Structure formats: structure tokens, C-alpha cells
């Protein structure tokens, strides 16, 4: 039997849709993992944003008959919405400017790997990460977000600095800070 490589936390992968009336009905857990090996079993089955997000050349794709607009990876016990008791005390850094959809794919995967691998100095304060297609097809406007959620605004600047140190291709001066209690 192969030795497994445990992660510091148990994580859940969530799918966010926009085809149900009730917001919470649009958020569904699609997997849970606590080892590197189990993470990759799930990860290879989740489409990259570039495979289904809206672009100027195509409409947003349908995944398994569902209108998926986002995926997120959060620590077990944290529901990926602002109203979560822990998430409501913190905020998020949003990456909103991308050269192209391929850069969204790359940054999304790199931030997920940094997060689940507890590779940032502030990892204990990271709750999860999310990639979102907020595009407006009716005006042909693409808008993508990669969000890094954390538990306290006291760590916002330190998390931003950690991201800049860990991702050479990320211009942290262009990150957008959002406080979940505002």
C-alpha cells in the first residue's frame, strides 16, 4: 500500500450555480479531501475555468446539465458564503485583472495549491479560495475573480504580502480588498 501525504486540514470542494432561486440551493459540496492524493483525484475531474467560463468567443458552458458559475475550496466546517459565522468576521482579496482566461486557470490552480498545502505564512487564517465567472454576456463583458477568503481583517495586508512573495506573476497592487462585515 502506498503511503498517503496528509494535509494540515480537511478541505471541501464546492460548486456554485446560478440556476436555483434560493442562494443556498446553488451551493453544493462535491467532495472532501485531507490528503494530496485524494485532492488530485477530485481536481482532475473539475473543469478549469477556461473550459466553461464565458469569453468573448463563447457563452458560459453547462456542466452536467447545471449552470456552474464558480468553484471553491474551503476548510471543512466553513460554508463558502459571507454569512458563515467565521467568514463574516474576515474578508477576501480579489484578483480581478487577467491577461486572458489561461491566466485565470493558472492563478486559480496556484492559489488552491498554496492554500491546501499551507504554504503561506498566514495559512492558518485562510478559510478558502474561490474562482467566479461574473461576466455579463448581454454586454459581452468578461469579468473573473479569484478570491482568497480569510478569518480576520487584521491579517489582510500580511496575506497580500504573502501572496506577492509566493506568486511572482501576481501584481498585488491590483488586488481588491473586501470586508465581509461591510
C-alpha positions as YAML, in Angstrom:
chain: A
units: angstrom
residues:
- id: 1
  name: UNK
  ca: [0.00, 0.00, 0.00]
- id: 2
  name: UNK
  ca: [1.23, 3.48, -0.89]
- id: 3
  name: UNK
  ca: [1.81, 5.99, 1.89]
- id: 4
  name: UNK
  ca: [-0.58, 8.92, 1.72]
- id: 5
  name: UNK
  ca: [0.51, 12.52, 2.18]
- id: 6
  name: UNK
  ca: [-1.79, 14.19, 4.73]
- id: 7
  name: UNK
  ca: [-2.70, 17.86, 4.52]
- id: 8
  name: UNK
  ca: [-2.86, 20.12, 7.59]
- id: 9
  name: UNK
  ca: [-6.64, 20.45, 7.24]
- id: 10
  name: UNK
  ca: [-9.62, 18.68, 5.71]
- id: 11
  name: UNK
  ca: [-10.98, 20.64, 2.75]
- id: 12
  name: UNK
  ca: [-14.26, 20.65, 0.84]
- id: 13
  name: UNK
  ca: [-14.77, 21.46, -2.82]
- id: 14
  name: UNK
  ca: [-17.94, 23.40, -3.60]
- id: 15
  name: UNK
  ca: [-19.81, 24.04, -6.83]
- id: 16
  name: UNK
  ca: [-21.74, 27.30, -7.13]
- id: 17
  name: UNK
  ca: [-24.58, 27.56, -9.63]
- id: 18
  name: UNK
  ca: [-26.99, 30.30, -10.64]
- id: 19
  name: UNK
  ca: [-30.00, 28.24, -11.72]
- id: 20
  name: UNK
  ca: [-31.85, 27.87, -8.36]
- id: 21
  name: UNK
  ca: [-33.99, 30.59, -6.78]
- id: 22
  name: UNK
  ca: [-32.60, 30.15, -3.27]
- id: 23
  name: UNK
  ca: [-28.93, 31.20, -2.99]
- id: 24
  name: UNK
  ca: [-28.01, 28.34, -0.64]
- id: 25
  name: UNK
  ca: [-29.53, 25.79, -3.02]
- id: 26
  name: UNK
  ca: [-26.97, 26.94, -5.60]
- id: 27
  name: UNK
  ca: [-24.01, 25.91, -3.39]
- id: 28
  name: UNK
  ca: [-23.25, 22.19, -3.28]
- id: 29
  name: UNK
  ca: [-20.37, 20.26, -1.77]
- id: 30
  name: UNK
  ca: [-18.91, 17.95, -4.40]
- id: 31
  name: UNK
  ca: [-16.04, 16.42, -2.47]
- id: 32
  name: UNK
  ca: [-13.90, 16.35, 0.65]
- id: 33
  name: UNK
  ca: [-10.21, 15.56, 0.99]
- id: 34
  name: UNK
  ca: [-7.43, 15.50, 3.57]
- id: 35
  name: UNK
  ca: [-4.54, 14.06, 1.57]
- id: 36
  name: UNK
  ca: [-2.63, 15.18, -1.51]
- id: 37
  name: UNK
  ca: [-3.67, 12.04, -3.35]
- id: 38
  name: UNK
  ca: [-7.39, 12.48, -2.70]
- id: 39
  name: UNK
  ca: [-7.17, 16.15, -3.70]
- id: 40
  name: UNK
  ca: [-5.77, 15.19, -7.13]
- id: 41
  name: UNK
  ca: [-8.49, 12.56, -7.64]
- id: 42
  name: UNK
  ca: [-11.06, 15.35, -7.38]
- id: 43
  name: UNK
  ca: [-9.05, 18.13, -9.00]
- id: 44
  name: UNK
  ca: [-8.50, 16.38, -12.33]
- id: 45
  name: UNK
  ca: [-12.29, 15.97, -12.70]
- id: 46
  name: UNK
  ca: [-13.14, 19.63, -12.12]
- id: 47
  name: UNK
  ca: [-13.08, 21.69, -15.30]
- id: 48
  name: UNK
  ca: [-10.65, 24.59, -15.40]
- id: 49
  name: UNK
  ca: [-12.34, 27.99, -15.61]
- id: 50
  name: UNK
  ca: [-11.14, 28.35, -19.21]
- id: 51
  name: UNK
  ca: [-13.15, 25.28, -20.17]
- id: 52
  name: UNK
  ca: [-16.55, 26.71, -19.19]
- id: 53
  name: UNK
  ca: [-16.35, 30.42, -18.25]
- id: 54
  name: UNK
  ca: [-17.88, 32.97, -20.61]
- id: 55
  name: UNK
  ca: [-15.44, 34.52, -23.08]
- id: 56
  name: UNK
  ca: [-15.89, 36.99, -25.92]
- id: 57
  name: UNK
  ca: [-15.89, 33.98, -28.26]
- id: 58
  name: UNK
  ca: [-18.32, 31.65, -26.47]
- id: 59
  name: UNK
  ca: [-21.11, 31.52, -23.91]
- id: 60
  name: UNK
  ca: [-20.64, 30.01, -20.47]
- id: 61
  name: UNK
  ca: [-20.66, 26.25, -20.67]
- id: 62
  name: UNK
  ca: [-23.09, 23.93, -18.92]
- id: 63
  name: UNK
  ca: [-21.54, 21.28, -16.67]
- id: 64
  name: UNK
  ca: [-23.55, 18.11, -16.18]
- id: 65
  name: UNK
  ca: [-26.74, 19.99, -17.06]
- id: 66
  name: UNK
  ca: [-26.01, 22.65, -14.42]
- id: 67
  name: UNK
  ca: [-25.20, 26.34, -14.85]
- id: 68
  name: UNK
  ca: [-21.97, 26.48, -12.81]
- id: 69
  name: UNK
  ca: [-20.53, 29.97, -12.22]
- id: 70
  name: UNK
  ca: [-17.94, 29.19, -9.57]
- id: 71
  name: UNK
  ca: [-15.91, 26.59, -7.70]
- id: 72
  name: UNK
  ca: [-14.43, 26.98, -4.27]
- id: 73
  name: UNK
  ca: [-12.17, 25.06, -1.91]
- id: 74
  name: UNK
  ca: [-12.76, 25.78, 1.78]
- id: 75
  name: UNK
  ca: [-11.68, 24.30, 5.08]
- id: 76
  name: UNK
  ca: [-14.20, 21.76, 6.33]
- id: 77
  name: UNK
  ca: [-16.69, 23.48, 8.61]
- id: 78
  name: UNK
  ca: [-16.66, 26.80, 6.69]
- id: 79
  name: UNK
  ca: [-19.61, 27.35, 4.37]
- id: 80
  name: UNK
  ca: [-18.48, 29.42, 1.33]
- id: 81
  name: UNK
  ca: [-20.70, 32.41, 1.90]
- id: 82
  name: UNK
  ca: [-20.19, 35.71, 3.72]
- id: 83
  name: UNK
  ca: [-22.79, 34.87, 6.33]
- id: 84
  name: UNK
  ca: [-20.77, 31.91, 7.64]
- id: 85
  name: UNK
  ca: [-20.01, 32.75, 11.31]
- id: 86
  name: UNK
  ca: [-16.24, 32.61, 10.76]
- id: 87
  name: UNK
  ca: [-16.17, 34.13, 7.26]
- id: 88
  name: UNK
  ca: [-18.36, 37.05, 8.39]
- id: 89
  name: UNK
  ca: [-15.56, 38.24, 10.71]
- id: 90
  name: UNK
  ca: [-12.98, 38.45, 7.92]
- id: 91
  name: UNK
  ca: [-12.78, 39.38, 4.30]
- id: 92
  name: UNK
  ca: [-11.28, 38.47, 0.97]
- id: 93
  name: UNK
  ca: [-8.68, 39.58, -1.50]
- id: 94
  name: UNK
  ca: [-9.99, 39.54, -5.07]
- id: 95
  name: UNK
  ca: [-7.84, 39.18, -8.12]
- id: 96
  name: UNK
  ca: [-9.85, 40.73, -10.93]
- id: 97
  name: UNK
  ca: [-7.46, 41.64, -13.72]
- id: 98
  name: UNK
  ca: [-6.24, 38.91, -16.01]
- id: 99
  name: UNK
  ca: [-4.44, 38.99, -19.36]
- id: 100
  name: UNK
  ca: [-6.54, 36.09, -20.63]
- id: 101
  name: UNK
  ca: [-8.56, 33.09, -19.50]
- id: 102
  name: UNK
  ca: [-5.44, 30.92, -19.38]
- id: 103
  name: UNK
  ca: [-4.02, 33.22, -16.69]
- id: 104
  name: UNK
  ca: [-7.21, 32.69, -14.66]
- id: 105
  name: UNK
  ca: [-6.63, 28.92, -14.88]
- id: 106
  name: UNK
  ca: [-3.00, 29.26, -13.79]
- id: 107
  name: UNK
  ca: [-3.58, 31.66, -10.89]
- id: 108
  name: UNK
  ca: [-6.61, 29.69, -9.65]
- id: 109
  name: UNK
  ca: [-4.68, 26.42, -9.53]
- id: 110
  name: UNK
  ca: [-1.58, 28.00, -7.97]
- id: 111
  name: UNK
  ca: [-3.61, 29.69, -5.22]
- id: 112
  name: UNK
  ca: [-5.51, 26.47, -4.49]
- id: 113
  name: UNK
  ca: [-2.22, 24.58, -4.18]
- id: 114
  name: UNK
  ca: [-0.68, 27.25, -1.91]
- id: 115
  name: UNK
  ca: [-3.81, 27.21, 0.24]
- id: 116
  name: UNK
  ca: [-4.34, 23.48, 0.74]
- id: 117
  name: UNK
  ca: [-0.60, 22.95, 1.14]
- id: 118
  name: UNK
  ca: [-0.50, 25.54, 3.96]
- id: 119
  name: UNK
  ca: [2.36, 27.18, 2.06]
- id: 120
  name: UNK
  ca: [1.70, 30.78, 3.11]
- id: 121
  name: UNK
  ca: [2.98, 32.22, 6.40]
- id: 122
  name: UNK
  ca: [-0.62, 33.20, 7.12]
- id: 123
  name: UNK
  ca: [-2.18, 29.87, 6.11]
- id: 124
  name: UNK
  ca: [-3.88, 29.40, 9.48]
- id: 125
  name: UNK
  ca: [-6.01, 32.47, 8.68]
- id: 126
  name: UNK
  ca: [-7.00, 31.39, 5.15]
- id: 127
  name: UNK
  ca: [-10.53, 29.95, 5.07]
- id: 128
  name: UNK
  ca: [-10.69, 29.08, 1.41]
- id: 129
  name: UNK
  ca: [-10.46, 30.23, -2.17]
- id: 130
  name: UNK
  ca: [-12.96, 30.68, -4.95]
- id: 131
  name: UNK
  ca: [-12.96, 31.29, -8.70]
- id: 132
  name: UNK
  ca: [-16.00, 33.11, -10.09]
- id: 133
  name: UNK
  ca: [-17.34, 33.96, -13.53]
- id: 134
  name: UNK
  ca: [-19.13, 37.29, -13.00]
- id: 135
  name: UNK
  ca: [-19.26, 38.05, -16.72]
- id: 136
  name: UNK
  ca: [-22.09, 39.95, -18.37]
- id: 137
  name: UNK
  ca: [-22.79, 38.11, -21.64]
- id: 138
  name: UNK
  ca: [-25.52, 40.58, -22.64]
- id: 139
  name: UNK
  ca: [-22.85, 43.32, -22.94]
- id: 140
  name: UNK
  ca: [-20.07, 40.89, -23.97]
- id: 141
  name: UNK
  ca: [-18.11, 41.90, -20.84]
- id: 142
  name: UNK
  ca: [-15.89, 39.27, -19.25]
- id: 143
  name: UNK
  ca: [-15.26, 39.51, -15.51]
- id: 144
  name: UNK
  ca: [-13.47, 36.85, -13.49]
- id: 145
  name: UNK
  ca: [-12.48, 36.79, -9.83]
- id: 146
  name: UNK
  ca: [-10.11, 34.61, -7.88]
- id: 147
  name: UNK
  ca: [-10.86, 35.21, -4.21]
- id: 148
  name: UNK
  ca: [-8.81, 34.38, -1.12]
- id: 149
  name: UNK
  ca: [-11.03, 34.38, 1.98]
- id: 150
  name: UNK
  ca: [-9.59, 34.87, 5.48]
- id: 151
  name: UNK
  ca: [-10.85, 34.95, 9.06]
- id: 152
  name: UNK
  ca: [-9.83, 38.43, 10.26]
- id: 153
  name: UNK
  ca: [-9.22, 41.79, 8.62]
- id: 154
  name: UNK
  ca: [-6.20, 42.11, 10.96]
- id: 155
  name: UNK
  ca: [-4.27, 39.78, 8.61]
- id: 156
  name: UNK
  ca: [-5.33, 41.30, 5.29]
- id: 157
  name: UNK
  ca: [-2.08, 43.11, 4.49]
- id: 158
  name: UNK
  ca: [0.10, 40.22, 5.63]
- id: 159
  name: UNK
  ca: [-1.87, 37.79, 3.44]
- id: 160
  name: UNK
  ca: [-1.50, 40.17, 0.49]
- id: 161
  name: UNK
  ca: [2.27, 40.34, 1.03]
- id: 162
  name: UNK
  ca: [2.48, 36.52, 1.32]
- id: 163
  name: UNK
  ca: [0.62, 36.14, -1.98]
- id: 164
  name: UNK
  ca: [3.01, 38.55, -3.69]
- id: 165
  name: UNK
  ca: [6.04, 36.67, -2.35]
- id: 166
  name: UNK
  ca: [4.65, 33.29, -3.41]
- id: 167
  name: UNK
  ca: [3.30, 34.18, -6.87]
- id: 168
  name: UNK
  ca: [5.87, 36.05, -8.96]
- id: 169
  name: UNK
  ca: [3.39, 36.79, -11.74]
- id: 170
  name: UNK
  ca: [0.82, 38.39, -9.40]
- id: 171
  name: UNK
  ca: [0.78, 42.19, -9.14]
- id: 172
  name: UNK
  ca: [-0.57, 42.61, -5.60]
- id: 173
  name: UNK
  ca: [-1.12, 46.34, -6.16]
- id: 174
  name: UNK
  ca: [-4.11, 45.34, -8.28]
- id: 175
  name: UNK
  ca: [-5.81, 43.21, -5.62]
- id: 176
  name: UNK
  ca: [-9.19, 44.39, -4.37]
- id: 177
  name: UNK
  ca: [-9.96, 44.04, -0.63]
- id: 178
  name: UNK
  ca: [-13.47, 43.28, 0.53]
- id: 179
  name: UNK
  ca: [-14.55, 43.24, 4.18]
- id: 180
  name: UNK
  ca: [-17.32, 40.68, 4.79]
- id: 181
  name: UNK
  ca: [-18.84, 42.68, 7.63]
- id: 182
  name: UNK
  ca: [-19.48, 45.80, 5.50]
...
